Amino acid sequence: MVGNQNPFRVPEGYFDGLTEQVMRSLPERRQRAKSVWMRPVFYVAASVCALLICGAAYLFLSGVGQQDSLQAQVPAMQESSDVSFDEAADYMMLDNQDIYACLAGF
């Protein structure tokens, strides 16, 4: 390329009809039919999700009170386990003579 001259040439009137020619060569767009039955399906799905969220929130919020009652039960359970541990320790401290005496009925 020398200077400001463009070496490429286009025939006269080439771009005048180019848009119409390209549009004619494209396939026609088909309009998709709007599905009427999909809208109720989305409504049902949204309502099921809303019910699940509400149910989960209810269970979560009602579970907070249960944790308080469980925490109140823990000391009572620990006390009973301490008693059973003491009983087991007393039982295991029996020596052979005590076992023979129990078996003999003394």
C-alpha positions as CSV (number, residue, x, y, z in Angstrom):
1,M,0.0,0.0,0.0
2,V,1.5,3.2,-1.2
3,G,0.1,6.5,0.1
4,N,-3.5,7.0,1.0
5,Q,-5.0,5.0,-1.8
6,N,-7.2,1.9,-1.0
7,P,-6.3,-1.0,-3.3
8,F,-9.6,-2.7,-2.7
9,R,-12.6,-1.9,-5.0
10,V,-16.2,-2.7,-4.5
11,P,-18.7,-2.8,-7.4
12,E,-21.1,0.1,-7.7
13,G,-24.3,-0.4,-5.6
14,Y,-23.0,-3.5,-3.8
15,F,-23.9,-2.2,-0.3
16,D,-27.2,-0.8,-1.4
17,G,-29.0,-4.1,-1.6
18,L,-26.7,-6.1,0.8
19,T,-29.0,-5.8,3.8
20,E,-32.1,-7.1,1.9
21,Q,-30.0,-9.9,0.3
22,V,-28.7,-11.1,3.7
23,M,-32.1,-10.9,5.3
24,R,-33.6,-13.0,2.5
25,S,-30.9,-15.7,2.9
26,L,-31.6,-16.1,6.6
27,P,-34.2,-18.6,7.7
28,E,-37.4,-17.2,9.1
29,R,-37.8,-17.0,12.8
30,R,-40.5,-19.1,14.2
31,Q,-42.3,-17.6,17.2
32,R,-42.4,-20.0,20.1
33,A,-45.8,-20.7,21.4
34,K,-46.1,-19.6,24.9
35,S,-46.8,-22.5,27.2
36,V,-49.9,-21.9,29.3
37,W,-49.4,-25.0,31.5
38,M,-46.0,-24.0,32.7
39,R,-47.2,-21.0,34.7
40,P,-49.3,-23.1,37.2
41,V,-46.3,-25.5,37.6
42,F,-44.1,-22.6,38.6
43,Y,-46.8,-21.4,41.1
44,V,-47.1,-24.8,42.6
45,A,-43.3,-25.2,42.9
46,A,-43.0,-21.8,44.5
47,S,-45.7,-22.5,47.0
48,V,-44.1,-25.9,47.9
49,C,-40.8,-24.1,48.5
50,A,-42.5,-21.5,50.6
51,L,-44.2,-24.2,52.7
52,L,-40.9,-26.0,53.2
53,I,-39.2,-22.8,54.3
54,C,-42.0,-22.0,56.7
55,G,-42.0,-25.5,58.1
56,A,-38.2,-25.5,58.6
57,A,-38.4,-22.1,60.4
58,Y,-41.2,-23.4,62.7
59,L,-39.2,-26.5,63.6
60,F,-36.0,-24.4,64.1
61,L,-37.8,-21.9,66.3
62,S,-39.7,-24.5,68.3
63,G,-36.5,-26.5,68.8
64,V,-34.9,-23.6,70.9
65,G,-37.2,-24.4,73.8
66,Q,-36.4,-28.0,73.7
67,Q,-32.7,-27.3,74.1
68,D,-33.5,-25.5,77.4
69,S,-35.4,-28.5,78.7
70,L,-32.6,-30.8,77.6
71,Q,-30.0,-28.7,79.4
72,A,-32.1,-28.9,82.6
73,Q,-32.1,-32.7,82.3
74,V,-28.4,-33.0,82.0
75,P,-27.5,-32.5,85.7
76,A,-30.2,-35.1,86.7
77,M,-28.7,-37.6,84.3
78,Q,-25.2,-36.9,85.6
79,E,-26.4,-37.4,89.2
80,S,-27.9,-40.7,88.4
81,S,-24.8,-41.8,86.5
82,D,-22.7,-40.8,89.6
83,V,-24.9,-43.0,91.8
84,S,-24.6,-46.0,89.5
85,F,-20.9,-45.5,89.2
86,D,-20.6,-45.5,93.0
87,E,-22.7,-48.7,93.2
88,A,-20.5,-50.3,90.6
89,A,-17.4,-49.3,92.4
90,D,-18.7,-50.8,95.6
91,Y,-19.6,-54.0,93.9
92,M,-16.2,-54.3,92.3
93,M,-14.3,-53.8,95.5
94,L,-15.5,-57.2,96.7
95,D,-12.7,-59.6,97.2
96,N,-12.7,-63.3,96.8
97,Q,-13.7,-64.0,100.4
98,D,-16.8,-61.7,100.1
99,I,-17.8,-63.4,96.9
100,Y,-17.5,-66.9,98.5
101,A,-19.5,-65.6,101.5
102,C,-22.3,-64.4,99.1
103,L,-22.3,-67.6,97.2
104,A,-22.4,-69.7,100.4
105,G,-25.2,-67.6,101.8
106,F,-23.5,-66.2,104.8
